[in-house]
């Protein structure tokens, strides 16, 4: 607000005098009502007004020499205080130039609005809302699958249009940077399986068959599944967070404005990187897990040569292929769900966190479900 001043620059600071008359309580203001000197006066005046809710209040501003936006704010605050019937607040003596500034505001318009009653949500309404959200999410997933399939086919038929520099960067993030955690988990998985199986088998002198269990379990099932779950929690969440942050910052809108398809620009590179890296990481995890089982069997007096010969006798090419065939499907699920959740991100920092969480949870659930489907198919086909 523009300040309006009269008189010299050496005016006295704001002051308040309280006079209790027979018919009203008078608050006599004087001096400069500016933002630098009204803090104490404001507190005193408001306390005097609230202390007498049933008495008429008169604010005498005849001795006010200067009034800026801070002074007007104080007057508006005093005039808007709730009062009993017949105990209104009146303002008198304010100079015309200050009165013009004050008249721009309605004190009662600054009153706090009444809080609306909490909504009464019905159970049927909640069920309907959840069902509607489920169908919208399914429709969005179907549309995303179609867009991604079209973009991947375009990348396959026009490889020179793929941003290979970004693909190699994502390969590094998904593959090379994931080697430490994949190594650790695979090694521990092989050690745990060997120990848990060797202890009961030792009672029957059948420790050598631990090699069969470890080899088949890791190569057919656990190597690929554990690698996929690790990447769902690591790379899938990273994809969702990266794309979600871009959406919050409206970078996706900028890409669309420039004529670039976000699916081809962002999703395809991550999908190709995952398809390339997940099988390699699974093969690496299988080797580490089987080798860890062999190290464990050394403590049960089974040499590594004997252990690996037993693994070679039980594990054939069919088992290796059965474990590796699932990895491209796992890769598509990890990258696709992570990118989809990123594209579904709502506004705000919390939206990015929610998208990353949804990517991890839905990714792991679908990975386990798809692995179960593969197990049924292998059983039917006798693989």
Beta strands, then each sheet from edge to edge (+ up, - down):
strand 1: 4-5
strand 2: 15-20
strand 3: 25-33
strand 4: 57-67
strand 5: 89-92
sheet 1: 1+ 4- 3- 2+
sheet 2: 1+ 4- 5-
end
